[in-house]
Amino acid sequence: MFQRSFNVSIPITCPMHHMQQPAPAAEAPLQDRAALPLFPFSRTRQFELPAEYNAARGQCPVVPVRLWNDQRAWLLTRHADFQSVLLDPRFSGEFAHEDFPTVTEARRGIDKAEKAFVGMDNPRHDHYRRMLMKEFTTRRMQALRPKIEAITEQLLDDIEKKGPPVDLVSALAVEMPALVMCALFGSPYEDHTYIAKCAAGRHGLSQSPEQAAQSAADLVDYCRQLIAKKEAHPEDDMISRVIQEWIIPGELSREDFANMCSMVLRAGHDTTTNMIGLGTLLLLEHPDQLARLKAEPELISGAVDELLRYLSPVQFAPRRVALEDVEVNGAHIKKGDGIFAVNALANRDEAEFPDPDEFDIGRDASHHLAFGYGIHRCLGQGVARIELEVVFPALFKRFPNLRLAEPLDTIPFKYDSQIYGLYKLPLVW
């Protein structure tokens, strides 16, 4: 397991209450930073956020914390601060920056090795991102919807034929995004288990630095091999099209594309898988909301927004590092300090979402920040939304009496991963 959760009996202090002048640029003494709460905080109770988050939301809009290497960082608890910081050029998203914040030593090594545009500032970010944007347009994603629907129905057929009980994670949540990525990306279906294993090894919080680095390197190497195969035998898929449009003319190197492919693959498999498992369980645990969705299927788009807002499965992102001294909502952030614009906190901001700890599919949650914000907003959000809009209505229409096969307290949540989710979800009907 990763670091212990900070002892909530020690109060989270709000430094802006007693700081009248900007602090000097020099780093805070080590003994002062040792008194700060140790981040990350862990979810330890199913759908509840860490208790420290609730304390922070009530006491301090910008919270100072200490990381594994004694670096000081700040948590943004407000929706507006999340947006302003991610648009502010005084904060960098460059993973390679020497002070870029990480939640474990293993993550630091992975960030240093990251070569895809997820870890870049502009103009380099947009230079590479534009090469994939054609593949993720709204028109192309909507054209993929019939394929997503067919994949989902086939998987539900298989589940129905097998009969209860079923582990929904392995039978649907893992399989459906994998098959969609095969259709979009061009990776062979039989490789999806290996891809998922690499993604999980990269996103975990309990792995050693060596294990995490190996998982990351293995996925990039897989992409190198896939690119070589597609170049030799092009097909109608994303990899083949990017090769023809960008690599062959010499505007994109094969190595850069391998790193971009790794980024897309791990995101396309891991995050949607966890949303399907978590979302199904959340709906089962809120039968009033599930009944409303069944009675009013036209609510599905808004329901997906609310699921994304409430669950916020990406736990410790986005991240930034301050390039100069900056004041944010009264907090004096020094050059070199880290920033965690935690979307789970922004998505529970009562100023934006009244009664934020209530799950309500009827609310307008369309301005949630689960996909990030600004230039790094999730490139694949269109396909992820369609997958979720398809899977939940289809699942509960096929199995209207779906229910847990085991007590809720026995369901294994991913408390040890950057991407929150379930290891398994046993169901009957």
TORDOBA-423980 format. One line per 8 residues: their letters; for each residue x, y, z of C-alpha. Coordinates in steps of 0.1 Angstrom, whole numbers, padded with zeros to 4 digits, always signed. Each point is the difference from the previous one (the first is absolute). Example, Ala and Ser with C-alpha at 12.3 -4.5 7.8 and 13.67 -1.06 7.14 Angstrom:
// TORDOBA-423980
AS = +0123:-0045:+0078; +0014:+0034:-0007
END
This chain:
// TORDOBA-423980
MFQRSFNV = +0000:+0000:+0000; +0011:+0036:-0005; +0006:+0026:+0026; -0021:+0002:+0031; -0029:+0025:+0001; +0008:+0030:+0020; -0014:+0000:+0036; -0031:+0021:-0003
SIPITCPM = +0001:+0008:+0038; +0027:+0025:-0009; -0017:+0031:-0015; +0006:+0011:-0035; +0012:+0036:+0004; -0007:+0028:-0024; +0032:+0021:-0005; -0017:+0029:-0017
HHMQQPAP = -0018:+0009:+0032; +0032:+0012:+0015; +0023:+0009:-0029; -0004:+0037:-0010; +0030:+0003:-0023; +0013:-0024:-0027; +0025:-0024:+0014; +0036:+0001:-0014
AAEAPLQD = +0009:-0022:-0029; +0023:-0022:+0022; -0013:-0035:+0008; -0017:-0004:+0034; +0022:-0016:+0027; -0002:-0038:+0001; -0013:+0001:+0036; -0029:+0022:-0011
RAALPLFP = -0010:-0023:-0028; +0002:-0030:+0023; -0031:+0014:+0018; -0021:-0001:-0032; -0023:-0029:-0007; +0015:-0028:-0021; -0016:-0003:-0035; -0015:-0020:-0017
FSRTRQFE = -0030:-0007:+0022; -0017:-0033:-0006; -0036:-0010:-0006; -0007:-0027:+0025; -0038:-0002:+0000; -0016:-0008:-0033; -0014:+0031:-0017; +0010:+0024:+0027
LPAEYNAA = +0028:+0025:-0006; +0029:+0001:+0024; -0010:+0016:+0033; +0028:+0025:-0004; -0017:+0014:-0032; -0032:+0007:+0019; +0020:+0018:+0027; +0019:+0020:-0026
RGQCPVVP = -0031:+0010:-0019; -0015:+0014:+0032; +0031:+0019:+0013; +0024:+0010:-0028; -0005:+0005:-0038; +0037:-0006:-0007; +0016:-0026:+0023; +0038:-0005:+0006
VRLWNDQR = +0012:-0036:+0001; +0032:-0019:+0001; +0010:-0027:-0026; +0021:-0031:+0004; +0032:+0019:-0007; -0009:+0028:+0024; -0009:+0023:-0028; -0027:+0025:+0008
AWLLTRHA = -0031:-0001:-0022; -0035:+0015:+0000; -0034:-0015:-0005; -0026:+0021:-0018; -0035:-0006:+0015; -0020:+0024:-0021; -0013:-0004:-0035; +0009:+0036:-0010
DFQSVLLD = +0036:-0003:+0013; +0003:-0033:-0019; -0009:+0017:-0033; +0021:+0032:+0006; +0032:-0019:+0009; -0002:-0024:-0030; -0003:+0031:-0023; +0028:+0019:+0017
PRFSGEFA = +0034:-0001:-0018; +0018:+0005:+0033; -0008:-0036:+0008; +0017:-0027:-0021; -0013:-0035:-0009; +0034:-0012:-0011; +0006:-0034:+0016; +0038:+0004:-0006
HEDFPTVT = +0002:+0031:+0022; +0023:-0007:+0030; -0027:+0011:+0024; -0030:-0016:-0016; -0021:-0016:+0028; -0005:-0037:+0003; -0018:-0022:+0025; +0026:-0027:+0002
EARRGIDK = +0036:-0006:-0008; -0010:-0024:-0028; -0023:+0026:-0015; +0030:+0024:-0002; +0020:-0024:-0021; -0030:-0006:-0023; -0005:+0038:-0004; +0036:+0005:-0009
AEKAFVGM = -0003:-0027:-0027; -0033:+0013:-0014; +0005:+0013:-0036; -0037:+0004:-0011; -0017:+0034:-0001; -0019:-0007:+0032; +0031:+0012:+0018; +0008:+0031:-0022
DNPRHDHY = -0008:+0037:+0000; -0008:+0019:-0031; +0011:+0004:-0027; +0013:-0036:+0000; -0033:-0013:+0014; -0021:+0013:-0028; +0025:-0010:-0026; -0004:-0036:+0008
RRMLMKEF = -0036:+0000:+0011; -0012:+0014:-0033; +0013:-0032:-0017; -0027:-0021:+0018; -0029:+0025:+0001; -0015:-0013:-0033; -0004:-0034:+0016; -0021:+0013:+0029
TTRRMQAL = -0024:+0025:-0016; -0036:-0001:+0010; -0010:-0012:-0034; +0024:-0029:+0000; -0010:-0010:+0036; -0037:+0001:-0008; +0007:-0022:-0031; +0015:-0025:+0025
RPKIEAIT = -0032:-0001:+0021; -0016:-0029:-0020; +0032:-0021:+0004; +0000:+0008:+0038; -0036:-0010:+0003; +0006:-0033:-0019; +0030:-0008:+0022; -0020:+0006:+0031
EQLLDDIE = -0029:-0021:-0010; +0023:-0029:-0009; +0017:+0001:+0034; -0034:+0001:+0017; -0011:-0030:-0021; +0031:-0018:+0013; -0008:+0009:+0036; -0036:-0011:-0004
KKGPPVDL = +0010:-0034:-0015; +0025:-0006:+0027; -0025:+0008:+0027; +0004:+0014:+0035; +0021:+0007:+0019; +0023:+0022:-0021; +0029:+0022:+0007; -0010:+0031:-0019
VSALAVEM = +0035:+0014:+0001; +0016:-0029:-0020; -0031:-0008:-0021; -0009:+0035:-0011; +0019:+0029:+0015; +0034:-0013:-0013; -0013:-0015:-0032; -0021:+0028:-0014
PALVMCAL = +0026:+0028:+0000; +0026:-0025:-0013; -0021:-0009:-0030; -0008:+0036:-0007; +0037:+0009:+0001; +0007:-0029:-0024; -0026:+0015:-0024; +0013:+0035:+0003
FGSPYEDH = +0037:-0005:+0005; +0007:-0031:-0020; +0016:-0021:+0028; -0007:-0038:-0001; -0027:-0010:+0025; +0022:-0029:+0013; +0025:+0027:+0013; -0025:+0017:+0022
TYIAKCAA = +0009:-0019:+0032; +0037:+0009:-0004; -0009:+0037:-0006; -0022:+0000:+0031; +0027:-0016:+0020; +0026:+0026:-0011; -0025:+0029:+0007; -0008:-0013:+0035
GRHGLSQS = +0037:-0005:+0008; +0007:+0036:-0011; -0029:+0015:+0019; +0004:-0019:+0033; +0013:+0016:+0031; +0015:-0030:+0017; +0025:-0010:-0026; +0037:+0005:+0003
PEQAAQSA = +0016:+0027:-0023; +0015:-0028:-0020; -0033:-0019:-0004; -0019:+0031:-0011; +0027:+0011:-0024; +0000:-0035:-0016; -0037:+0001:-0005; +0002:+0034:-0017
ADLVDYCR = +0029:-0011:-0022; -0017:-0033:-0009; -0031:+0019:-0013; +0021:+0024:-0021; +0019:-0030:-0014; -0033:-0017:-0009; -0010:+0032:-0019; +0033:+0000:-0019
QLIAKKEA = -0007:-0035:-0012; -0036:+0008:-0009; +0010:+0031:-0020; +0025:-0021:-0020; -0026:-0025:-0008; -0025:+0026:-0011; +0026:+0018:-0021; +0007:-0033:-0018
HPEDDMIS = -0037:-0010:-0003; -0022:+0031:+0004; -0037:-0003:+0008; -0030:+0023:+0007; +0009:+0010:+0035; +0016:+0029:+0019; +0035:-0012:+0000; +0001:-0006:-0038
RVIQEWII = -0015:+0034:-0007; +0024:+0019:+0022; +0029:-0019:-0016; -0011:+0010:-0034; -0008:+0036:+0009; +0028:+0009:+0023; +0028:-0026:+0002; +0006:-0007:-0037
PGELSRED = +0002:+0037:-0008; +0026:+0003:+0028; -0019:+0023:+0023; -0003:-0026:+0028; +0026:-0025:+0011; -0009:-0036:+0007; +0014:+0003:+0036; -0022:+0030:+0007
FANMCSMV = -0030:-0018:-0014; +0008:-0030:+0022; -0002:+0021:+0031; -0032:+0017:-0012; -0015:-0034:-0007; +0009:-0012:+0035; -0018:+0030:+0015; -0032:-0006:-0020
LRAGHDTT = +0000:-0038:+0006; +0003:+0002:+0038; -0025:+0028:+0003; -0025:-0017:-0023; +0001:-0033:+0019; +0004:+0010:+0037; -0022:+0030:+0007; -0031:-0012:-0018
TNMIGLGT = +0003:-0035:+0015; +0000:+0015:+0035; -0029:+0023:-0008; -0022:-0029:-0012; +0007:-0020:+0032; -0004:+0029:+0024; -0030:+0015:-0018; -0019:-0033:+0000
LLLLEHPD = +0006:-0004:+0037; -0009:+0036:+0008; -0033:-0003:-0019; -0008:-0033:+0018; +0007:+0017:+0033; -0024:+0029:-0009; -0031:-0019:-0012; -0021:+0032:-0002
QLARLKAE = +0025:+0015:-0025; +0001:-0033:-0019; -0038:-0001:-0001; -0001:+0035:-0014; +0025:-0008:-0027; -0020:-0030:-0010; -0032:+0020:-0002; +0016:+0030:-0017
PELISGAV = +0027:-0014:-0023; +0004:+0034:-0016; +0019:+0010:+0032; +0029:-0022:-0009; +0023:+0028:-0013; -0005:+0020:+0032; +0003:-0031:+0021; +0034:-0008:-0015
DELLRYLS = +0011:+0036:+0009; -0011:-0006:+0036; +0017:-0034:+0002; +0032:+0016:-0012; -0003:+0029:+0024; -0009:-0022:+0030; +0025:-0027:-0006; +0030:+0019:-0015
PVQFAPRR = +0021:-0031:-0004; +0033:+0017:-0009; +0011:+0007:+0035; +0030:+0023:+0001; -0001:+0021:-0032; +0005:+0024:-0017; +0033:+0011:+0014; +0021:+0031:-0005
VALEDVEV = +0032:+0017:+0013; +0003:+0037:+0007; +0025:+0018:-0022; +0000:+0031:+0022; -0015:+0012:+0032; -0038:+0002:-0005; -0030:+0008:+0022; -0030:-0023:-0004
NGAHIKKG = -0032:+0008:+0020; +0021:+0015:+0028; +0027:-0027:+0001; +0036:+0011:-0007; +0014:-0028:-0022; +0037:+0001:-0005; +0020:-0007:-0031; +0006:-0038:-0002
DGIFAVNA = -0031:-0009:+0021; -0022:-0027:-0014; -0037:+0003:-0007; -0026:-0028:+0000; -0032:+0013:-0016; -0018:-0031:+0012; -0032:-0004:-0021; -0018:-0019:+0028
LANRDEAE = +0003:+0031:+0022; -0010:+0024:-0028; -0030:-0022:-0008; -0012:+0002:+0036; +0002:+0038:+0002; -0034:+0010:+0015; +0003:+0034:-0018; -0004:-0018:-0033
FPDPDEFD = -0019:-0031:+0010; -0026:+0004:+0028; +0000:-0029:+0025; +0031:-0013:-0017; +0002:-0032:+0020; -0034:-0011:-0013; -0002:-0021:-0032; -0028:+0015:-0021
IGRDASHH = -0003:-0009:-0037; -0025:+0029:-0005; +0025:+0027:+0008; +0020:+0019:-0026; +0035:-0013:+0004; +0011:+0008:-0035; +0028:+0023:+0013; +0017:-0027:+0020
LAFGYGIH = +0037:-0003:-0003; +0005:-0038:-0001; +0016:+0003:-0035; +0023:+0029:+0011; +0000:+0035:-0014; +0019:+0022:-0024; +0025:-0013:-0025; +0004:-0034:+0017
RCLGQGVA = -0038:-0008:+0001; -0004:-0037:-0008; +0004:-0006:-0037; -0021:-0031:+0001; -0029:+0014:+0020; -0024:-0004:-0029; +0004:-0037:-0003; +0000:-0005:+0037
RIELEVVF = -0033:+0019:+0003; -0016:-0021:-0027; +0012:-0032:+0016; -0016:+0010:+0033; -0032:+0012:-0017; -0004:-0033:-0017; +0011:-0025:+0027; -0022:+0010:+0030
PALFKRFP = -0034:+0001:-0018; +0008:-0032:-0018; +0011:-0018:+0032; -0030:+0008:+0020; -0024:-0006:-0028; +0014:-0035:-0005; +0001:-0007:+0037; -0027:+0020:+0017
NLRLAEPL = +0004:-0019:+0033; +0038:+0003:+0001; +0013:+0000:+0036; +0031:-0007:+0021; +0010:-0036:+0005; +0020:+0009:+0031; -0002:+0026:+0028; +0012:+0035:-0010
DTIPFKYD = +0027:-0001:+0027; +0016:-0030:-0018; +0004:+0017:-0034; +0037:+0007:-0006; +0005:+0037:-0009; +0033:+0012:-0016; +0013:+0018:+0030; +0036:-0005:-0012
SQIYGLYK = -0003:+0016:-0035; +0001:+0035:-0015; -0031:-0010:-0020; -0028:-0009:+0025; -0022:-0029:-0008; -0009:-0036:+0009; +0020:-0032:-0003; -0032:-0020:-0004
LPLVW = -0037:+0005:+0002; -0020:-0033:+0006; -0036:+0003:-0012; -0031:-0021:-0003; -0034:+0006:-0016
END
